[in-house]
């Protein structure tokens, strides 16, 4: 994940993009990845809500990984 100069959030991961869409966020723009022409990047507005959701998604993934590793 990275930010553009105008405050948009760039997502390179399709699974993360789908999760953000499920949580009600909207894609602002879709572009080809300049570094890898066969990939696509997704731009979202950098709102506080999306930042909070990204933190929650990361937290949920860490908890799931801990359960998997230490079960």
Rosetta constraint file for C-alpha pairs under 8 A:
AtomPair CA 1 CA 9 HARMONIC 6.86 0.50
AtomPair CA 1 CA 10 HARMONIC 5.54 0.50
AtomPair CA 1 CA 11 HARMONIC 5.07 0.50
AtomPair CA 1 CA 12 HARMONIC 6.66 0.50
AtomPair CA 2 CA 9 HARMONIC 5.85 0.50
AtomPair CA 2 CA 10 HARMONIC 5.19 0.50
AtomPair CA 2 CA 11 HARMONIC 7.10 0.50
AtomPair CA 3 CA 7 HARMONIC 5.91 0.50
AtomPair CA 3 CA 8 HARMONIC 5.57 0.50
AtomPair CA 3 CA 9 HARMONIC 4.66 0.50
AtomPair CA 3 CA 10 HARMONIC 5.82 0.50
AtomPair CA 4 CA 8 HARMONIC 5.26 0.50
AtomPair CA 4 CA 9 HARMONIC 6.46 0.50
AtomPair CA 4 CA 10 HARMONIC 7.06 0.50
AtomPair CA 7 CA 45 HARMONIC 6.94 0.50
AtomPair CA 7 CA 46 HARMONIC 5.53 0.50
AtomPair CA 8 CA 43 HARMONIC 6.20 0.50
AtomPair CA 8 CA 44 HARMONIC 5.56 0.50
AtomPair CA 8 CA 45 HARMONIC 4.62 0.50
AtomPair CA 8 CA 46 HARMONIC 4.75 0.50
AtomPair CA 9 CA 43 HARMONIC 5.52 0.50
AtomPair CA 9 CA 44 HARMONIC 5.15 0.50
AtomPair CA 9 CA 45 HARMONIC 6.11 0.50
AtomPair CA 9 CA 46 HARMONIC 5.40 0.50
AtomPair CA 10 CA 41 HARMONIC 6.54 0.50
AtomPair CA 10 CA 42 HARMONIC 5.72 0.50
AtomPair CA 10 CA 43 HARMONIC 4.68 0.50
AtomPair CA 10 CA 44 HARMONIC 6.64 0.50
AtomPair CA 11 CA 16 HARMONIC 7.47 0.50
AtomPair CA 11 CA 17 HARMONIC 6.66 0.50
AtomPair CA 11 CA 41 HARMONIC 5.79 0.50
AtomPair CA 11 CA 42 HARMONIC 5.18 0.50
AtomPair CA 11 CA 43 HARMONIC 6.32 0.50
AtomPair CA 11 CA 44 HARMONIC 7.88 0.50
AtomPair CA 12 CA 17 HARMONIC 7.97 0.50
AtomPair CA 12 CA 40 HARMONIC 6.87 0.50
AtomPair CA 12 CA 41 HARMONIC 4.91 0.50
AtomPair CA 12 CA 42 HARMONIC 6.55 0.50
AtomPair CA 13 CA 17 HARMONIC 6.23 0.50
AtomPair CA 13 CA 41 HARMONIC 7.72 0.50
AtomPair CA 14 CA 18 HARMONIC 6.15 0.50
AtomPair CA 15 CA 19 HARMONIC 6.27 0.50
AtomPair CA 16 CA 20 HARMONIC 6.25 0.50
AtomPair CA 17 CA 21 HARMONIC 6.27 0.50
AtomPair CA 17 CA 42 HARMONIC 7.23 0.50
AtomPair CA 18 CA 22 HARMONIC 6.19 0.50
AtomPair CA 19 CA 23 HARMONIC 6.29 0.50
AtomPair CA 20 CA 24 HARMONIC 6.54 0.50
AtomPair CA 20 CA 25 HARMONIC 5.57 0.50
AtomPair CA 20 CA 26 HARMONIC 7.89 0.50
AtomPair CA 20 CA 50 HARMONIC 7.68 0.50
AtomPair CA 20 CA 53 HARMONIC 7.59 0.50
AtomPair CA 21 CA 25 HARMONIC 5.01 0.50
AtomPair CA 21 CA 26 HARMONIC 6.19 0.50
AtomPair CA 21 CA 27 HARMONIC 7.76 0.50
AtomPair CA 23 CA 53 HARMONIC 7.97 0.50
AtomPair CA 25 CA 44 HARMONIC 7.62 0.50
AtomPair CA 25 CA 50 HARMONIC 7.14 0.50
AtomPair CA 26 CA 44 HARMONIC 6.53 0.50
AtomPair CA 27 CA 42 HARMONIC 6.51 0.50
AtomPair CA 27 CA 43 HARMONIC 5.82 0.50
AtomPair CA 27 CA 44 HARMONIC 5.04 0.50
AtomPair CA 27 CA 45 HARMONIC 7.79 0.50
AtomPair CA 28 CA 42 HARMONIC 7.65 0.50
AtomPair CA 28 CA 43 HARMONIC 5.49 0.50
AtomPair CA 28 CA 44 HARMONIC 5.19 0.50
AtomPair CA 28 CA 45 HARMONIC 6.67 0.50
AtomPair CA 29 CA 42 HARMONIC 6.10 0.50
AtomPair CA 29 CA 43 HARMONIC 5.10 0.50
AtomPair CA 29 CA 44 HARMONIC 7.18 0.50
AtomPair CA 30 CA 40 HARMONIC 6.98 0.50
AtomPair CA 30 CA 41 HARMONIC 5.92 0.50
AtomPair CA 30 CA 42 HARMONIC 4.79 0.50
AtomPair CA 30 CA 43 HARMONIC 6.25 0.50
AtomPair CA 31 CA 40 HARMONIC 5.78 0.50
AtomPair CA 31 CA 41 HARMONIC 5.37 0.50
AtomPair CA 31 CA 42 HARMONIC 6.58 0.50
AtomPair CA 32 CA 36 HARMONIC 7.92 0.50
AtomPair CA 32 CA 37 HARMONIC 6.13 0.50
AtomPair CA 32 CA 38 HARMONIC 7.39 0.50
AtomPair CA 32 CA 39 HARMONIC 6.09 0.50
AtomPair CA 32 CA 40 HARMONIC 4.47 0.50
AtomPair CA 32 CA 41 HARMONIC 5.97 0.50
AtomPair CA 33 CA 37 HARMONIC 5.53 0.50
AtomPair CA 33 CA 38 HARMONIC 7.40 0.50
AtomPair CA 33 CA 39 HARMONIC 5.46 0.50
AtomPair CA 33 CA 40 HARMONIC 5.12 0.50
AtomPair CA 33 CA 41 HARMONIC 5.61 0.50
AtomPair CA 45 CA 50 HARMONIC 7.96 0.50
AtomPair CA 46 CA 50 HARMONIC 6.62 0.50
AtomPair CA 46 CA 51 HARMONIC 6.99 0.50
AtomPair CA 47 CA 51 HARMONIC 6.45 0.50
AtomPair CA 48 CA 52 HARMONIC 6.17 0.50
AtomPair CA 49 CA 53 HARMONIC 6.20 0.50
AtomPair CA 50 CA 54 HARMONIC 6.06 0.50
AtomPair CA 51 CA 55 HARMONIC 6.34 0.50
AtomPair CA 52 CA 56 HARMONIC 6.23 0.50
AtomPair CA 53 CA 57 HARMONIC 6.05 0.50
AtomPair CA 54 CA 58 HARMONIC 6.21 0.50
AtomPair CA 55 CA 59 HARMONIC 6.13 0.50
AtomPair CA 56 CA 60 HARMONIC 6.10 0.50
AtomPair CA 57 CA 61 HARMONIC 6.20 0.50
AtomPair CA 58 CA 62 HARMONIC 6.25 0.50
AtomPair CA 59 CA 63 HARMONIC 6.29 0.50
AtomPair CA 60 CA 64 HARMONIC 6.19 0.50
AtomPair CA 61 CA 65 HARMONIC 6.09 0.50
AtomPair CA 62 CA 66 HARMONIC 6.17 0.50
AtomPair CA 63 CA 67 HARMONIC 6.30 0.50
AtomPair CA 64 CA 68 HARMONIC 6.20 0.50
AtomPair CA 65 CA 69 HARMONIC 6.07 0.50
AtomPair CA 66 CA 70 HARMONIC 5.86 0.50
AtomPair CA 66 CA 71 HARMONIC 7.90 0.50
AtomPair CA 67 CA 71 HARMONIC 5.35 0.50
